[in-house]
Amino acid sequence: MSRTPRQRTPRQRTPRQGRHPGKRLSPLRVLLGLAVVIIVAAGAIAVPWYLTKENPAIAETAGPQWFGGYFDVTAADVSASPTAGVGNDDTVVLGFIVAASATECAPSWGTYYSLSEAGSQLDLDRRIDGMRRDGSHVAVSFGGALNQELAVVCDTASALTQAYTRVLDRYSITTIDLDLEGEGLEDVEAGARRARAVVALQRQQKASGTALDVWVTLPTTPTGLTDSGVAAVRQLLDAGVELAGVNVMTMDYGVDLGQATMAETSIQALNGVHDQLTSLYRSLRVPLPAAGAWAVMGATPMIGQNDERDEVFTLDDAAALSDFAREKELARISMWSINRDRTCGPNYPDVSIVSDSCSGVAQGGETFAGILSAGYHDAPSDAAATAAATPLPDDPETSPYPIWSPDAAYSHDVRVVWHGYVYAAKWWVSGGPQPDDPTQTADSTSWVLVGPVLREDEPFTLPTVPAGTYQEWQAGEVYQKGARVVVDGVPFEAKWWTQAEDPMEGVTDHDRSPWKLVE
């Protein structure tokens, strides 16, 4: 049912007098009033946001304070230990992973070795395992001054992520160092790919229950980072990379330093970088620890003679920089490089020419690592830390190298297995003592411990050729240089005139045996 609406008689109203008699609110004035109310309400929100922007939240804690020298993987043979030296036991930064070539998006060690080649020729996997068993944290550095950085060569972020992941997975890495120089620093598009790839890596690691610490290492001027350096940090932070810190290369300034020492110049540069990072983090509203930008900074001098002829970083410079680092509580101290932390020998005539193997300054009984590492004994967490395990039994059928024998001769860098560990000869040696003889000092022993035999090792095998390829070796026959023979199918070539010398001795004696393997 429906109702008929009741009819109402309009009532007469007397106009109300307001504060301003005779004035009525027009629709326009009503709209203006509403606008004012909205602006005032918005201001109540905008002011706190502005204050937050100018004063970003403080991170709860700073990261560990650690020392870690760089170890140039391709500049040292297998008998050189990355942890041989005071101060080098906590963290080792292995460098450098670069693109295999200017057109190949594949990780390599300095373009010289693929990851698998470094495993077989440098025993790098085993050495990393050995370092961890000794309590060292192992980090990997991508980039460097030479060759092509992966982000420059890999044309997509996905391909770059895969290349990075191969390295992380192979070596179980939880700390990476992005050493950006030259084209790797200046190429903005490569920087964008790098930032996206690193974000993906950190997400992958987080999903697997581990963290990935990411450091970016940059060149500096005496007054601070270059514009490109600041832009590189901004690009990483903008993309969402959780940076562990910014490592400053306090070296190779290439300008007249006047009367300033290398330490004084480095400290001036670090002060400049501190101010730059403080401003940058604040502008991006990225929180810093309570200690400020110092807590996300590192310093890396080039010890001794720098690439710039007039720049020499002395032991006194190291002491001054170390004092400054402890005073400011820098998060990290490094050095280039562990390989160079020793006095050059007497046969190296011009120490002003940079050597990969010595510092170029007289060190006496001191090491740069020992000075720079003072007070820095933390290490980043290492999910891949390896506990000591029961050595595997020596078995010729499964051993990755020949089992040591007192009756064989071994040339420099030849590797053997003994009591479940791999050793490398420091020089030509034959006979005892055994490689693991506990009475031998580091100077007197002919062997250096490389690392344990791993369960995943491939067994050592010699090359063979089909039957009839070469004649069988005969002890009574004379062989001229270049002659080829086989022993049980293994091919050998004579290096000079020989008679009655067993070719099999050439497997381990590359110096004095007249025979060499035909690979």
PyMOL commands that set and color helices and strands:
alter all, ss='L'
color gray80, all
select helices_A, chain A and resi 27-54+73-75+115-121+124-133+150-153+157-171+183-186+188-207+227-239+262-283+292-296+315-328+338-340+368-372+503-507
alter helices_A, ss='H'
color red, helices_A
select strands_A, chain A and resi 66-72+91-99+107-109+113-114+137-143+175-179+213-221+224-225+243-250+297-301+304-305+312-313+332-333+409-410+415-418+421-425+429-430+447-452+471-472+478-479+484-487+490-494+498-499+515-517
alter strands_A, ss='S'
color yellow, strands_A
deselect
rebuild
show_as cartoon
